[in-house]
Every structure is written in C-alpha cells, then in structure tokens.
Amino acid sequence: MHGGIGDALPAAGLFPQVRLKILVCICLAVFLAATSGCSLHYPVNKASDRWDPQAGYRGSKLGENENGDELLVLLTFSGGGTRAAAFSYGVLETLRDTEVSIHGSKKRLLDQVDMISGVSGGSFTAAYYGLFRDHTFTDFESRFLKKNIQAELRNAIVFNPYNWGKLLSPYFDRSDLAAEYYDKNVFDGATFADLLAHSKPIILINATDMVHGTRFAFNQDTFDVICSDLLSFPVARACAASSAVPIVLSPITLRNYAGRCGYEMPKALHEAMQPPRDISSRRFDLANSLLPFLDSKSKPYIHLVDGGVADNLGLRAILERVTLFGDPWTTLSYAGMKNVHKIVFVVVNAETATDTKWDRFERIPPFRAMLDSFSSIGIWRYNVETLALLRESFSRWADEIRGGRCGTKAISLEPGSCGDVDFYLMEVSFDALDDEGERNYFKRLPTSFVLKPEEVDRLKDAAHRILTNSKDFKRLLEDLRKDEDFERQPSCSQ
C-alpha cells in the first residue's frame, strides 16, 4: 500500500537532521556576519567639519547649464511603487519625443528639464535618469520596471543565510538590505558625486523624518544642517529611505553631526524665530521644523521613512524653497535664473483609489483596511491642498517676478520683456482619463515593487496620452512657437 503511515516513518527520521542543518546554517550566517565587521551595521554617513554654502549638490547650481535660463521646467514624481516609477517613466519618454524650437534651435523638451523631485517609487525613475540620462531608455525597464524587485528582496532575506545573521543586528534591517540590493543591481554603486557630475537636472530625493514628520530632502542644503557630506552618500540608500513604507520596511538611519561645522541658519528663517514671532506664517513653521535637527545632542540620529508620509507629490520641496527665500524672484536669483519667462510644472500623481467596498458591510472593517484607509485618505487630501496652493500662487508669483525684474520700468508683456512671465501646470494623474474603467484599473494596481510587463506598458502609454492631451502642455508648445515667430519678425529699425 502506497502512501501509508509506514512509508512516512523513514522520512520522519530525517527531521532531526534537517533541523540540525538549519541550525548549522544559522550559526554559520551569524559567524560570517560577525566576522565581516561593518556588515552588522548600517553604513554611516560621513561628517563634514567645514560648512561651505557654495559646495556640494544643491539648488544654487540650477542655472549652471548651457540651455539658457528663459525656460524653467520642474518635474515631480509621486510615490506608489513600480506603478509610480513606470508612470513617471512614460512622462520622460514623452518629453524625450517632444521637439521644441528655442532661439532657432531644435531641442528635445526633456533636455530643458531643470529639476526632478521624486518620492518613493518616483524617486527611482528620477535618480536613474539623473545618473544615466539616455541610457535610461535602453535598460531601466529591464533593470527595474519589469523586474520582480519584491521577489528578489524577499529571496535575499529568506534564502541567503549570510543575510540572516545581518538582520539579527539591531543596527541593520530590511531597508538596509534593500539599499544594498539597489546599490548593486540598479544604481551601480553611484553616489551624489556622480549626480553632481551631470549638473542639470538637479535631482531631489525626498524622505520623511519618522519622529517629527518633517520632509527630508537629499541635497547638500539639508545635509549642511546636520554637518554631513552628501557627495559620498549612495543614491541607492537615499531611494531606500524615500521608499521605506512604514511597517512594511524599516527606517533608514543617519547620524546627526550638527554643531561641528559652523553652519548658520538662513537669515530669513533666523528672523522668523525672533520676537514678535508670527506662528501662523509658513516661514515660521519651516524654521521651527529645522530646530530639532540643529541639536545633535537631543537628536543624534535621524530615522527616515517613506517620503509620501510628508509629501507624496514631491511638490513641497519647491514650495518650501520659495518660502525660505521669501518670494519667487529672490529664489530665481539665487538659482541664477533671473531671465526666466516660462515656468513649467509637470506633476506626476500615481495615486491609489479609496477602497469603498466597506461601505456595503455592517461589520467592523479589519485593521489592515483601516490602516490603508487612513494612509490613502491622508495622502489624497494633502495632495489636493498642495496642488491648490501651487495654483493659487501663480498670479502672485508672476507679479513678484515682474516687480523684481522690471523695477521702476514700465511693465511690458511682450515676449522677452521684463514682464513676460507665465506659469504652466500639467497634472499627469489617472483622473485625467475619460474612461472610468481605465481610471479604476490604474488606481487599483498594487503599489509594490512588482508589476506585469503589460501593466508597465499600459502605464507608460497612459502617461503619454494624459500629458500630450493636457491643455497647459498644448498651450506651452503653442506659446513656444509664437515666441519663435516673434523673434523672426523684423524689428522696426530694419
């Protein structure tokens, strides 16, 4: 008789041997990890002993490019795992394939991009393009978008005994392991020094301070506060911090060396903290959020989680920049972009759909449903408020730029004049799709780091259609054509 109890007995005798082998593997893993020294500890960011406000990877280098400073193009890539990364990638492809004429020269609109601010999944697309430029369009899909990153990370944890020992350490966890994987398999060991070598566009990778809920951007301006060197910091580790979803992944930890490099708080923020303080102002809020980071005795460590907790669109980095300098004219002057006439925002928003099925049940929803609801609703509400704030700022910003650039001169709105400034906002969001079924399909795709190849392709196609059909995208292309026609007209003196 096959399959009876007697057949099972010999196999049962193997169980102690199997347990012994597992125990040996664990002991070996712990031994290997322990003897490797630093592998039991996260890589520590380097301290900086001297503050140099002109050095490093920072926004002041925005105007250092060969394309002129009349057109300012800012991209923001939201969080949302591979779904967000693929959606953002579709926007890059569209800008690559869009040709514009500037001062008689044909250029790709992609080459006019000055800054990309990325969050979580969107940070991978931003960072990869910042490092590898056009090679992004030949290998990013195979190396990231169409690769089962989630399974590879799981296998690294479950099937690699060496990593078991590392994960036993209280100073090394899942996000540190993920950062190692990204460093080796996605970013080829690149640091922010490699990003700096490419100059424009400036890449901002955004995370969130776990304790204070403050947005933490990986640029030298932020690292100045904690007296640390960003140039030697791995890009992969920044992306791991930006995508460290709470509970699912562990925080990424930084050392805080504040107080040893001579850093001084920006004058505008210092003044905002002086009496009488306007505690309702955005500048006071920005200054107040900076204070904990200046005290390395009370805050010697910084634990970073997913950037979407503080700002899932990546827009706050730009809005807070204007708040810091007080007005857009001063901000543009600092960046060496005084001659800008067209300011373009392309906001890629790969938001999820709210799960409404629980409205149909009387029973209490489970904990996971409540957790998902709290996070998605909070992010959605904050996104709406951030976009509304940006739109409402355009008219005031335009007046402030004209006032700064024209001075006492009469303000002319003709192309190229001091008063010529216009804003464009293109929101690449699933809500822009006409078909309800298609909208729901994209919103319900998982936010994990794995998608089917056909899902990646559909996301890229949707991004292309949404951007090219955007009213402000069409208006920008038409205005650029009008500017070219205006420049070709003979002057009155001819």
Summary of the structure (lengths in Angstrom):
residues: 494
radius of gyration: 25.4
end to end distance: 106.4
largest distance: 107.5
contacts: 1582
relative contact order: 0.14
helix: 52%
strand: 13%
